[in-house]
Amino acid sequence: QVQLVESGGGLVQPGGSLRLSCAASRTIFSFRVMGWYRQAPGKQRELVATIALGGGTDYADSVKGRFTISRGNAKNTVDLQINTLKPEDTAIYYCNAIEWSGPNYWGQGTQVTVSS
């Protein structure tokens, strides 16, 4: 069973930055793709960004130019740098990992609140 643990969330003012990190219980290179999703109150969970095994990345239009997904320095982490935060970025951010054989894993989430 794979475990994903997110960290780095918090309360930040509009225009501020945060760096989220997802630590997996095994090397991230065992996954076909890893990503970050978010779910705001009363809304469906939505894709934020993904990074494939080959390094290719993809972003939701709403975060392009502000969010950057990358592999962390450790072999089992994926980070999400989020800049120029807006109130509408307020959500619980979840880490996701998909194995080559299909199983899909989720972390417990980390809260990001953007408010003055």
N, C-alpha and C positions, 0 to 999 in steps of 0.2 A: 504494500500500500504506500503510495506516495503522499507525502505531506508537504504542503506549501504554507509558509508563514510570512505574512506581510508586515511591514513596519514602516514608520516614517510619516504617518498621517498626523493631522493636528489642526489647530485653528490658525488661520493666516488672514491677513488683511488683503483686500483686492489689490492686485498688482504684485503680490508677493510670490514667493517660490517655495516649493517643497521637493524633496527627493524621496520617493517611495522605493522600497526594496522588497523583493520576494526571494525568500530562501527556500530552496527545494531540498528534500531529504536525500536526493542523489543528484549526480551531475546533470546540468540542464542540457547537455549534449545528447542525452538519451531521449529527448523529446523532439517530436517533429516540429512543433511550434509552441511558443509560450506567449502569453499576452496579458494585458491588463484590461479589465472591464470595470464599469461603474454602474451603480444603481442609486438614483436620487429618490427621495420620498415620493411615493405615488406613481413612480415611473418604472418601466421595464429596464432590466439590465441591458447595457449597451456596450459595444466594443469601443475601446479607447485606442489601443495600439497592440500590434503583434510583432514578434521577431521570429523568423524561421531559423531552422538549424543552419542554413547556409548564410544567415546574416541579413537576409532581406527583411525590410520593415514595412509596416502598413499602419496608417493612422485614420481615425475618424476625421471628417472634414472640420468638425468643430474644434479640434485640438491641433491641427496642422500648424507648424511654425511655433507652437508654444510648448508642446510636449515632445520628449525624446525618450525612446525606449532603447535600452542597451544592456549588454551583458556586464555583470559586475566583475570586479577583480577576482573574486572567488569563482570557482567553476560551477557553483551551484546557486548563483544569484542572478536575477534579472532586475534592473532598476528602471524607474520611470521618473525622469526629471520633468517637473511641471513648473512652468514659468508664467508670468503675467496672469496670475489666477483671477478668475471672475466668480462672482457669486453663483452663477449657474454651473460652476464646476463642483459645487458642493454635492457630495455623494459618498457612498461607501465604495472604496476601490478594491477590486478583487483580482487576485492573480490566478491565471489559468495555465494549465499545461496539458498538451495532448501527445500521447505516445504514438509511435509508428503503428502499433497494432490497434489503435483506436481508443483505448480508455482515456477519459477526460477527467482532470482533477481541478478542484477549486480550493483556494484558501478561505480563511474565515473573514477576511476583509479588514480594511483599515479606513477609519473615518477621516475625510477631508472636509473641513468647513471653512468657507471663505466668507468673511463678514468683517465689517468695520465696527 
